[in-house]
Amino acid sequence: MPEEIAGRIVAAFAIYSGIGLCAAVIFVSGGLRVLDPLAASAPWRVKLLITPGIIALWPVLLFRSFGLRPPEDRQ
């Protein structure tokens, strides 16, 4: 039973990371212009450095790219 739970946790993490990797490719290749114009003109070294953060925080970046912001940011 614990092996089955561990397998499901690993599978969920792999799916989350896979979606995050796809989102990172989209954001790094052109989607950064929507969120931050200065980051869009950054060199590839910088984009490579922010890629792990994009993979980890892809839901937040996805919401922000569509204009959805938390209430504290709507000023």
C-alpha positions as CSV (number, residue, x, y, z in Angstrom):
1,M,0.0,0.0,0.0
2,P,2.7,2.6,0.8
3,E,4.5,1.8,-2.5
4,E,1.2,2.5,-4.4
5,I,0.9,5.9,-2.6
6,A,4.5,6.7,-3.3
7,G,4.0,5.8,-6.9
8,R,1.0,8.1,-7.2
9,I,2.9,11.0,-5.6
10,V,5.9,10.5,-8.0
11,A,3.5,10.3,-10.9
12,A,1.7,13.5,-9.8
13,F,5.0,15.3,-9.5
14,A,6.1,14.1,-12.9
15,I,2.9,15.4,-14.5
16,Y,3.2,18.7,-12.7
17,S,6.8,19.0,-13.8
18,G,6.0,18.0,-17.3
19,I,3.3,20.7,-17.6
20,G,5.8,23.2,-16.0
21,L,8.4,22.3,-18.5
22,C,6.0,22.9,-21.4
23,A,5.0,26.2,-19.8
24,A,8.6,27.2,-19.4
25,V,9.3,26.6,-23.1
26,I,6.4,28.8,-24.0
27,F,7.2,31.5,-21.5
28,V,10.9,31.6,-22.3
29,S,10.4,31.6,-26.1
30,G,7.9,34.5,-26.1
31,G,5.5,34.6,-23.3
32,L,7.7,36.7,-21.1
33,R,6.7,39.8,-23.1
34,V,3.3,39.7,-21.6
35,L,4.5,39.7,-18.0
36,D,7.8,41.7,-18.1
37,P,9.1,43.4,-21.3
38,L,12.6,43.7,-19.7
39,A,12.8,40.0,-19.1
40,A,11.8,39.3,-22.7
41,S,14.9,41.1,-23.9
42,A,17.2,39.4,-21.5
43,P,20.0,37.1,-22.8
44,W,19.4,33.4,-22.9
45,R,21.6,32.9,-19.9
46,V,19.2,34.8,-17.7
47,K,16.2,32.9,-19.3
48,L,18.0,29.7,-18.5
49,L,18.4,30.7,-14.9
50,I,14.7,31.6,-14.4
51,T,13.5,28.4,-16.1
52,P,13.4,26.3,-12.8
53,G,11.3,29.0,-11.2
54,I,8.9,28.9,-14.2
55,I,8.6,25.1,-13.9
56,A,7.8,25.3,-10.2
57,L,5.4,28.3,-10.4
58,W,3.7,27.7,-13.7
59,P,0.1,28.0,-12.4
60,V,0.9,31.5,-11.0
61,L,2.5,32.7,-14.2
62,L,-0.4,31.2,-16.3
63,F,-3.0,33.2,-14.2
64,R,-0.9,36.4,-14.4
65,S,-0.4,36.1,-18.2
66,F,-4.2,36.0,-18.6
67,G,-4.6,39.1,-16.4
68,L,-5.9,37.3,-13.4
69,R,-4.3,38.8,-10.3
70,P,-4.9,38.3,-6.6
71,P,-6.9,41.0,-4.8
72,E,-3.8,42.6,-3.2
73,D,-2.2,43.2,-6.6
74,R,-5.3,45.0,-8.1
75,Q,-4.4,48.5,-7.2
